[in-house]
Amino acid sequence: MLDFIRIACAVPDVAVANVAKNAETICNYIAQADEQGVDLLVFPELALTGATCGDLFFEDALYSAVKKGLHTIAECSRDHSEVTVVVGFPLRLGMQVFNCAAVLFDGCVAGISTKRKLTQEEKRWFTSGDDAADRIIHATGLGVDGMFGPSVEEYDIPLNCDFYCFGEFDPIASMGVVFGTDLTAPDPEAAVLVLQGAELIVSLGAEPEVVGSRAMRQRQIKARSEALNCVWAHCSAGMMESTQDGVYSGHSMIAENGEILAENADFTDSCYLLVMDCDLGKVRALRRRNSGYQAAAAEYSAMEPEAQWIDWADFRSDGTLYHLNKLPFIPETKAERDAYCREVFQIQVSGLKRRLKAINCNPVLGISGGLDSTLALLVSVEAVRQLGRDASTVYGITLPCFGTSDRTYRNAWDLMKKLGITSKEISIKNAVTQHFIDIGHDPENRNTTYENGQARERTQILMDYSSTVNGIVVGTGDLSELALGWCTYNGDHMSMYGVNGSVPKTLIRWIVEAVADLPAFAPAKETLMDVLDTPISPELLPPDAKGQIAQQTEDIVGPYALHDFFIYHVLRYGFGPKKIYTLACRAFEQDFDGATVKKWLTSFYRRFFTQQFKRSCQPDGVKALPVSLSPRTDWKMPSEASYALWMAELEHLE
């Protein structure tokens, strides 16, 4: 199961107090939602009557119509049995009137939630749901007799039922129902429902719009859905409500874990259906990793509500409406991306600055002219600047060997000179050649021994040189390389402090571009732009006849865009191969076919499992992103773990 649910918010053109017409309109939306494969359909507060009926809420005629209208909607839900419907309506019980939401499924009213947090004006007509505690009404009391099997009198509908489970006694999801006033309450009911297990919250609203209301709703729903790790669907009464004393906007939003996935565009609106897929898998993954959520939820276990069950086999959504960013580590708009990249950069700088100050030493780096070492160099230069030291206290060494290209060699020197650091060149060709003689390796054999010998020689020189200048070796390896094990053990795998360890390859180029305009780096901007255009390569094999890079990393390990997509969904959410494959095929449908995605996903899992031993002893390094492979804080995995289960699932992918 892919864990997607398709949710729709419907804001009809309400005819105030014309219940029969409103019921017909609601049924039309149910049919539309069913055609679009919707699993859960939410209507606004008091959608059956209109929210602006005023003293008409006291009228007998209105309640006679409400019973008939609810009967009509229940019959419609039986005809569209794969859609669960949440609709607002008023309910009269004796001398009291309640503002309610009915949850309907397959011809049944599964339960009714009553509004507890009333505005001062609402108290003129409605009683708080707190006064309806433990009350039960019969189906016949709602005018929906004949819908519930052979014995209508045995079917009771609970009031104040705010918690629902989809899938009888084997739930595939759980839902909580609240009202719009809960958004600004200091003691939100939604928080309790979430801690009792609700994975998605639906809120029905009907508040007149004033300046700033829309922005407030956006802030609250983003904040609540993020803090509660849930999906949140909010549906507001629309512009066809009476404007006698206010305007109703019809503002609807569907959010997930702090991100608004869908929202109506117009400031005031009605007569629309907002449809979006949501990923409950992400909700569950974040909760599993959130010890604070687990601790808080444990306190509410004794308060766990008697859930109303909705007999679902599975949701219909396949997630095709769900927006996918094929570069999930990177914001999609330039403004957001630049701000994000500079924040990541500053976190890297702060980590290194603190380490340099703590042990009173200088940064030493190997400068290759590639992306990773360039970012580490910029971080080092900025760190010493913020410490009030001169750039010359950064020591950069270029270590050319068999695979060094003219372009990267030139860029390495240009960067060191233009940034004003202390620079040095140490060719390792003779040392590596002697080493090959010592171990009996034929240099014409371009195997891993040939490559690793160069990487380890570079690291040895950097380590030894650092002790001569009171320095520490600043590591340049990134998150993508750590995940794939694309590093030489005790070679570029090792350093004394790694600044790029939680930064994926696809993000590094954007960070360099975002910070290239900073005053400290202005002299080197032209060179930085050329580095951004240079193919990614470890440069461990000789260049071609034209002096160009012959060994390009992505030709060997696969596209970093794909691997970073895999890394994000494995580390952040723990998704399995089938779901990651499905998502990747959709995200990269213009770039790679399914066979290519499967090939590199298989390679990813093989490398990810077999290269854990390199991550188990990685050096200290600042965590800048939500995910990391640090064995101390984030990723703990035995080096001997088998990947047979993952490979078995991959074999059955089509």
N, C-alpha and C positions, 0 to 999 in steps of 0.2 A: 504494500500500500504506500502511496506517495504522500499521504497525510494532508492533501489539499481539501479545502472546503470552499465552495462557491457561495458567496454571500451577496445579496442584493438589498439595497435600500430603495423603497418606492415612495415617492412623494406625489400623491394624486392631486388633481384639481378638486378640492373638497367643495361640496355644496353644503353650506352651513345649515344644519338641522334637517337636511334632506337625506335621511338615513338610507332609504331604499336606493337612491341614486349612488350614494357613497359605497354601499355594499356591492352594487354592480360594477363600479369603477375598480374597487379592490379586487374583485374576482377577475376582471380583465388583466390586472397586473399579475395575479397569480398565474394565469394562463401564459402570459408573456415570459414570466420568470421560468416556468416549466420548460418552455421551448428553448430557453437559453441554458438549460442544465443547472439551474440554481438549486442549491441544497437548502439554504436558509433565506427567507424573505422577511424583511423588517419594514413595518409601516410606522408613521409618526404617532405620537401621543394623541389619543382621542380622534383617530382618523375616521372612525365609523360615523361620528356625529359632527366633527369639526370641533376645534378647541375653543372657539369663541362663542359658544351658545349662551353663555351668561346664565340668566335666571331660567332659561328654557331647560336647564338641567333638572329643574324641579318638576317639570311637566310630565303628566302621565302618558301623554301621547308619544313623547320622545322615547319612553322606556318600552312601550309596546312596539315601536319601530325598531328599537335596539335588539330586542329578542328576535324579531324576524330577520333583521340584518345579520345577526350572528349565525342564525340558522342557515342563511344563504351562503355565508362564507364557509361554514363547516361543510356544507354539501359540496361546494367548489373544491375545498381541500381534499375531499374524498376522490374527486375526479382527477386531481393532480397530486397523487399520494406521495410523490417523491420530494415534495416541497414542504418544509416546515415553515409555518407562517406565524409571525408575531404582530399583533394588531392592537391598537389602543382603542378603548371604549369605556363608557361609564356604566357602572353597575349599581343598582339600587337593592339594598337589603334592609327590609323594614323601614325605619325612619332615616337610614343612613345612605349616602351616596359615595361611592368610591371611584377614584380614577384608576383604571386598570389596564393591564396588558394581557391579552389571551394568547396562549400558545396552542396553535391548532395543527393537527397532523392526521391525514388520512380520515377525515370526517369526524375526528374527536377533538374536544377541548381538553388538552392534556393537563392544563393547569392555568391558574390566573395569578398574576403578580399585582399587588396593590401598591399605589404610590404612598410612601410614608412621609417624605420631605415635601410638604406643601408650602407654596408661597402664601403670603398674608392674604392676597386676593383670592386664591383658590379655596381658602378655608371658608369662604362664604357659601360654597356649594358642596365641597367634598370633605369627607372625614379621612383622617390619616389611616393608612393601612395598619398602623400599630393597634388600632382598635378592632381590627378584623382577625387578630391572632387566633389560630386554631379553629377558624370557622370553615365549615364545609357547606357547599350548596349542591343540590341535585341538578342533574342535567336538565330536567324539566323546568327548573327555575330559570334557565337561560333560554328556554324556548327551542332547545335543540333535541327534543325527544325523538326517538326513532333512529338516532345516529349511533347508538352505543350498544348494540347487541340485543339479545332477547329480553333482558330484564333491565329496563331503563332505571328503575328505582334503586338498583344496586350500584349504579354508576354515580359516584360522587366526585365533585371537582374541588380540589383544595384551593383555598385562598392563601395569599402570601407564599405561593410556591415560586421562588425566584431561581431555582436550580434545576436544570434538566440534563438528562443524559441521553445521548443518541446511541441506540443499540441496546436492546433489553438485556440487562444483567451482564452484558459484555460490551461496555461502552466504547465507541470509537471516538467520542468527543463529549465534552460537557459544556453547558452554557449557563450564564447567569443573566437575569433580566433586571434592569434598573431604569430610572427615569432621568431626564435631563438635569434636574436640580441636584442630582448626585455628583455632577461634575464639579460643583463649587462647594460641596459640603466638606467640613473639616473631618467628618467621620464617614467616609464614603462606604455605602453598602457594597460597592463593587469590590473593595479590598477584602471584605469578609468572604464574599462569594468566591473570589479567586483563591483565597487561602483554604477554602473548603473544596477546591478542585476545579472550579470553572476555568476553562481554557479560552473561552471567548465570552465577551460581554456585549450585550445589545442594550442600547439606551434609547428610549423614546422621548423626544423633546417637543415642547410647544411653548416657547418663550418669545415675546415680542422682541424684534431686533432693534438694538440701539447701536450707536457708533462704538466700535471696539468689540462687539459681541462675537463676531466671526473669528477674530484673531484670538479672543479668549478661549473659545471652544477648541480651536486648533492647538493652542498651547496645552490646554488641560488634557485633551485626548492623547496628544503625543506623549505628555509626561506620564499620564496614568497607564497607558498601554506599555510604556517602557518600564516603569517601576514595578508593574504587576506582571510583566512578561506574558502578555495576552494579546489576543485579537480583539479589537473594539469596533463595533459598528454603531454609528449614531445616525438617527433619522429624525428630522425636525418637521413640524407643521409648515405647510407651504404658503405661498403668497396669496392664494385664493381664500384664505381665512379673512374674516371681517377686518377692515382697516379702520374701524370706528375709533379705536384708541391705540392702535399700534400696527406695525407691519411685521409679518411673519416671513422668514427668509427661505424656508425649505432647505436649510443647510444640512447636508449629509456628508459623512466621512466614514471610510473604512481604513483602520490603522492596524499596524502589527508591530509590536516591540519598539514603539517609539517612532515609527515611520508611517506617514500617511500614504497609503497605497492608492486610494481613489477619493475624489472629492468633487462635488458639483462646482462648475466654474462660475455661474452667475451669482451675483450678490443676493438677489431675491429670485426665487425659482419655485416651480412646481411642475407637475405633469412630466416626471422623468423616472427612469429606472437606472440606478447606479449599480453596476455589477463588477465584482472583482473576486479573484481567487486569493485565498489566504493559506499560508503554510503553517499548519499546526505542528509540524515536525520541528520547526524552529522554536516555537513556544516551549515544547517539551524539552528540547535540548538545552535551552537556556535555563530552564527551571532545574533540570538535573544538575547543572553546574553551579547553581546559585545556592550556596549553603545557607544564606540568609533567608531565602524563600523556604527552604526545607524546615528551618528552625521555627519560623513564624507559622508555617502551615501546621506543624505538630501541635501548636498551642490550640488550634481550632478543631482538632480531630474529634474532641468530645462534642463539639457543636455541629458536627456534620449533619446537613439537612437530609430529610427523607426525600430522595431524588424522585422526580417524575421521569419515567422512562419513555422514550420515543423509539419505536421498534424499527431501527435502521439496520440494514445489512451492511451498507457502506455508503459513503458519499459518492456523488457522481463526478465531482470535479477531478479533472486530470491536470489542473494547474496551468493550462495553456494561456489563461489570462494574466498569470502572475508575471510581473515584470522582472526580468533577469538582467543583472549587470554582468557582462562577461569578464569585466575586470573588477571583481567585488571588493578589492582592497582600495579602489580608487574612486572618489566621487566623480559624478558624470559631468557636472558643469565646471567651467574653468574657474569661476570665482570660488566655488566650494573647494575645488581641487587645490588651488594655490594656497588658500588658508589652511587646509588640512595638511598639505605637505610642509608648510612652514612650521606648523605645530609639531609635527613628527620630528622635523629637523631640530627644533629647540629642545625637545625631550632628549634627543641623542646628545646634543651639546651639553645639556645640564648633567647628564650622567657622566660623561667624560670629564667635564670640568670638576665635578665633585671628586672623582677618583684621582685626578691629577693633583688637586689641592690636598687631599687626604694623605698622599704619600710623597708629595712635593717632588714630582718628577716631570719629565717631558715626553710628549708623544713621538713615537718612532713608527714610520710606516714604509711599507714597500709600495712604490708608485709604479703601476703598470701602464697607465694611460687608458685603462678601462673604467667602466661605470662604477664598480664597487669601490675600488681604491680612490676614485675621484670623490665620491661622497664622503668616505672616511677622512680624506684630506681636508675637505671643506669643514667637516665637523671639528676636526682638530684645530684648524686655524681659528675658527670662531670661538672654540673653548678657551684657547690661550688668550685671545683678544678680550674675552669677558673676564678673564683672571687678571687683566692688566699687564700681560706679558707681550713681548714682541713676537711677531710671526716667526722670527729666526729660531725661536725655541722649539719649533716643530722640525723634526728631522725626517726628510724624505730620501729614500734610496731607490734608485732604479736598478734593477738586476737583470740586464739583458742576457738571453741565452739563445738556444737554437731556434725557438719559435717566435722571437720578438720581431714584430713588423715595423717598418719604417714609420708608419702613421702613429702607432701607439708609443713608440720610442720618442718621437718628436713631441707628441702631446704631453707625455710624462714630464719631459724637461721644460716645456713651455709653462705648464701648470706650476711647477716648483719655483721657477724664476719669477713669474708674474705675481705669485702669491707671497713672495718674499721669504720663503722658508729656507732653512739650511738644506742644501741638496748635495747628493753624492751619487756617483755611479760605481757599481761594483759588478763587473762581468763575472758570471759564474760558469762560463764555458769550460775553462781549464779545470776548475774544481770538479765539475760534473764529469768531464772526460776522464779525469784521474779516478774518480769514484767508480766509474764503469769498469775501468781497468782493474781496480782493486777487487770488485765483486765478480769479475769475469762476464760482464754483459757486453754484447755486441751492439754498438751505437746505431748500427743499421737496422736493428730490431726495434721498431717504434711501438713497443707494447707499453703496458702500464708501468713497468720498471723504468723505462725511458722517460715517461712523463713524471712519475712520482719522484724520481731522483732529482729532477730540477726543482720541484715544489719544496721538497724537504731541505735542499741546499739553501734556497732562498730564506726559509724560515730560520734555519740555523744561523745564517749571517745576521738576520734582523735581531734575533735574540742576543747574540754575542755583542753586536754593535750597540744595542740599547744600553748595555752595562757600562759602556765607555762614555756615554753622554747623560748618565742619570735618567734613563728613559724607560718606558714600557712600550712594548709592541702593541699597537692598536690594530685589532683584527678588522679585515675587510669583508669576510664571508657573510652572505645574506641568508634570510630565512628559506628561500627556495633551494639554495645549495644544501642547507642543512637537511631539509626534508628529503631531498633526493640522494643525499650522501655524495654530492658532486664536489668533493674536496678530498685532498690527500691527507690521510690520517697522520697527525703530527707534522703536517706540512702546512698548507694554507688553512687547514682545519684548526690550527692552534695559534693562540695569541695570549696577551696578558689582559686585554680588555676588548670585547667585541662591540662595536657601535652599530653594526648593521644586522645583528643577529635576529632581530624580530621584524626586519623590513624585507618584504618580498621583492624579487627581481623586477616585476612589472611596475612597482612603485618607485624604485630608485631613480629611474630616468626622470620621472615627474618631480621628484624632490630636487634633483640637480637643476632642472629647468626653473623651478619656482624660486630657488634661492640665488640663482645666477645674477639677479639684478640687485642683490644686496650690495651696499657700498664697498664692503671689504673684499668682494669678489669681482668688482667691475673690471679691473685690469685683465682678468682671465676669462671674461665672458665669451670672447670669440673661440677660445680653445675649448671651453666647456660645451659650446654648441657643437663643435666637431666631435667631442667625446660622445655626445648623445647620438650622433649619426654612425658611430663605429660599431660594427657587428660584435656581438658578445662572444668572447673566446678566452680560453685559458692560456693560449699561445704556448703550448708545450710541444707542438710539432712545427717543423720549419715552414716558413711562408712559401708561397708559390714563386714561380720564376719572375713575377713582376713585383715581388716584395710585399704582396698583399696577404692578409690573414687566410690561411688554408684550413685551419681547424675551427669551425664554428660550432659552439656548444649546442645550439638548438637542433642541429643536424644529428647530434648524437643522442641527447637525452630527451628531445622533443620540445615543442613550443612552450616557452615559459608562461604564455598567457593561459594555456590549458592547465599546466601544472599548478599555477597559482590559484586557478579556479578550483582544482581538486583540493589543494591544501586548505583553502578557506573553508570549504564545506566539510572536510574531515575534522579539522581542528576546532572550528567554531561550533558545529552542530552534530558531529559524529554521524553524518548520513552514511548509508551503505552504498555499495557500488551501483546498484540498480538506479537509485534515485539520483546519484551524482551523474551517472551516464545520461539519464533522461534530461536532466537540467543542462548539462554541457552540450548535448546535441541541439537543444533549443537555443541556448545562448550563442552558440557558434555555428548556427545553421548556414550562414553565409561564408564561413571560413573552412570548415572541415566536415567531411561526411562521417557517418556513424562508425564506419570501420576504423577511420583514423582516430576518432575519439576513444574507441575501445582499445586500440593498440597502445595509446599513450597512457590510458587509465590503468591498463594491465602493467605497463612498465612502472608507473608511479607506485602502485601497491607493492610490487616486487622490491623496488629500491627503498621505499619507505620502511618496510619491515626489516630488510636485510642490513640496512645501514644505521640502525638504531645505536649500535655500539659507538659510533662517532658522536652522536648527540649526548650520550650518557656522560661524557667527560668534556663537554664544551666549556670554554672559559666564561667568566663573568661577562655580562653585557646588559645594557639597559633594555627594558621592555617598552617599546613605543606604541605598539598596536594591541588590540584586544587579544590576539593570539600570539603564542610564542612556543618554542620547542625547548625551552630551558628545562633541564631535568630537576631543577630545584623548585621552580614555581608553577610550571604549567604542564609539561608532558612527561609522564612517568610510564615507562613501558620496558618490559624485559627484552634484552637483545636477542633472546632465543625464541621470541614469540612466532608462532606459525601463521602464515597468511593463507593457509589452505581454504578456510571458509570464504574469504574474500575472492579468491581465485575461482572457487566453485560457483559463486554467484555471477562472476564475470563471464564464465563459460556459457551461461544460459541467456546472455543478453543478445538481442537481435538489433 
